[in-house]
Amino acid sequence: MAVEISVNQLPDAAPLAVSWDEVASIFEAVLAHEQVERLCLVDVTVADDDAMADLNAQWRGVEGSTDVISVECERPDDPDLAPDEPCSLGDIALAPAFIAAQAPHFNNSPAQETRLLLIHGLLHLLGYDHMTEEDAAVMEPLEDALLAQVSGQPAFSAPTTRHRHDPQVAAGAEPQGSPSQEGRVSP
């Protein structure tokens, strides 16, 4: 299992709070946990709050910036992929300034919050969701365990952001403006 990351750092965006080597290590840990053996391609956009607000409006129908948005493309087990063909998992957009501002609310550092959101975004690309309590009961403990693994903190003390605090998630709303068969957009 391997991952290739294509980076799009927008000019006005703050840098991520973790290195690109760490981003690759986090993605590799998630893919290994999910037993993904094929090469996966992930596009990561680092955006400022204005650009992220535009993406949020376009893909989720929600006004304002957000921390992370994932746009799924293919799944590793897609039957249309040849055995040795790479899988284009999709896109993850992150807003480092937004992440840094929200981290203290969750008693988190910007780096730890970024790690969590990288895990969160990649799990969405792999088909996980948290829009229902049942889905959240699967995804959130997995995020906690993976965050503990990549950060070296015990799972019970790993600080986490609970996306149920997202007003759209709390209201039980589905993301707006999601692409149809090509993929799904998740907060």
C-alpha positions in Angstrom: 0.0 0.0 0.0 1.2 3.4 -0.9 -0.2 6.9 -1.4 0.7 9.7 -3.7 -0.3 13.1 -2.6 -0.8 16.0 -5.0 -0.6 19.3 -3.2 -2.4 22.5 -4.1 -1.4 25.3 -1.7 -3.5 28.3 -2.5 -1.5 31.6 -2.3 -3.3 33.2 0.6 -3.6 30.0 2.7 -1.6 29.5 5.9 0.6 26.4 5.9 -0.6 23.2 7.5 0.4 22.7 11.1 2.1 19.3 10.2 4.7 18.5 7.6 3.9 16.9 4.3 6.0 13.8 5.4 3.6 13.5 8.3 0.6 13.9 6.1 1.9 10.9 4.0 2.5 8.9 7.1 -1.0 9.6 8.4 -2.5 8.6 5.1 -0.4 5.4 5.0 -1.5 4.5 8.5 -5.2 4.9 7.6 -4.8 2.9 4.4 -2.9 0.2 6.2 -5.6 0.0 8.9 -8.2 -0.4 6.1 -6.0 -3.0 4.4 -5.8 -1.1 1.2 -3.1 -2.6 -0.9 -3.3 -0.7 -4.2 -1.6 2.7 -4.8 -4.0 5.5 -3.9 -3.9 9.1 -5.2 -5.1 11.9 -3.1 -5.3 15.6 -4.0 -4.9 17.9 -1.0 -5.8 21.6 -1.3 -4.7 24.0 1.4 -7.1 26.9 1.3 -7.7 30.2 3.0 -11.1 30.8 4.7 -12.5 32.7 1.7 -11.7 29.9 -0.7 -13.0 27.3 1.8 -16.2 29.2 2.1 -16.6 29.1 -1.6 -16.0 25.3 -1.7 -18.4 24.9 1.3 -21.2 26.7 -0.5 -20.5 24.9 -3.8 -20.3 21.4 -2.5 -22.3 21.4 0.7 -24.7 24.3 0.3 -23.5 25.7 3.6 -22.5 29.4 4.0 -19.2 30.2 5.6 -15.8 28.5 5.9 -15.2 25.1 7.5 -12.2 23.0 8.5 -12.2 20.1 6.0 -14.2 19.0 3.0 -13.7 15.7 1.2 -14.8 14.9 -2.3 -14.8 11.2 -3.1 -13.8 9.9 -6.5 -13.0 6.2 -6.6 -12.9 3.5 -4.0 -9.9 1.0 -3.8 -12.3 -1.9 -4.4 -13.9 -0.4 -7.5 -14.5 -3.3 -9.9 -13.7 -1.0 -12.8 -10.1 -0.6 -11.7 -7.5 -3.0 -13.2 -5.6 -5.0 -10.5 -2.4 -2.8 -10.8 -4.3 0.4 -11.6 -3.9 3.3 -9.0 -7.1 4.4 -7.3 -7.9 8.1 -7.4 -9.5 8.4 -4.0 -10.5 12.1 -4.3 -9.9 15.5 -2.9 -9.4 16.8 0.6 -9.5 20.6 1.2 -8.2 22.0 4.5 -8.3 25.5 5.9 -5.4 25.8 8.3 -6.4 29.2 9.7 -9.9 27.8 10.5 -8.4 24.7 12.0 -6.0 26.7 14.2 -8.8 28.9 15.4 -11.1 26.0 16.3 -8.4 23.8 18.0 -8.5 25.6 21.4 -12.2 25.1 21.5 -11.5 21.4 21.6 -8.5 21.7 23.9 -6.4 20.7 21.0 -3.2 22.0 19.3 -3.4 23.1 15.7 -1.1 20.1 14.8 -3.3 17.5 16.6 -6.5 19.0 15.1 -4.9 18.8 11.6 -4.0 15.2 12.2 -7.5 14.4 13.2 -9.0 16.2 10.2 -6.6 14.5 7.8 -7.8 11.1 9.2 -11.4 12.3 9.1 -11.1 13.5 5.4 -9.4 10.3 4.3 -12.0 8.1 6.0 -14.7 10.0 4.1 -12.8 9.2 0.9 -12.9 5.5 1.9 -16.7 5.6 2.4 -17.1 6.4 6.1 -19.6 8.9 7.2 -21.0 10.5 10.4 -24.3 12.0 9.3 -26.3 9.5 11.4 -25.7 8.3 15.0 -25.1 4.8 13.7 -22.5 5.9 11.2 -20.8 8.3 13.8 -20.7 5.3 16.2 -18.4 3.6 13.7 -16.4 6.5 12.3 -15.6 8.5 15.4 -14.0 5.7 17.5 -12.0 4.7 14.5 -10.8 8.4 14.2 -9.8 8.3 17.9 -7.9 5.0 17.5 -6.1 6.2 14.4 -5.3 9.6 16.0 -3.8 7.8 19.0 -1.8 5.6 16.7 -0.3 8.4 14.6 0.2 10.8 17.5 1.5 8.4 20.1 -1.2 9.4 22.6 -3.4 6.8 24.3 -6.8 6.5 22.7 -8.7 7.5 25.8 -6.8 10.8 26.1 -6.5 11.7 22.5 -8.3 15.1 22.1 -10.8 15.0 19.3 -13.1 17.3 17.4 -16.7 16.0 17.3 -18.2 16.9 14.1 -21.7 16.5 15.6 -21.0 20.2 16.7 -21.3 21.1 13.0 -24.8 22.7 12.7 -25.5 20.8 9.5 -24.6 17.5 11.2 -26.5 18.3 14.4 -29.6 19.1 12.4 -29.3 15.7 10.6 -29.0 17.4 7.2 -27.4 15.7 4.3 -24.7 17.6 2.4 -26.2 19.9 -0.3 -24.9 20.0 -3.9 -23.2 16.6 -3.7 -22.1 15.1 -7.0 -24.1 12.1 -8.1 -22.4 8.9 -9.3 -18.9 10.5 -9.5 -18.6 10.8 -5.7 -20.0 12.2 -2.5 -19.0 15.3 -0.6 -18.8 15.1 3.1 -18.0 17.6 5.9 
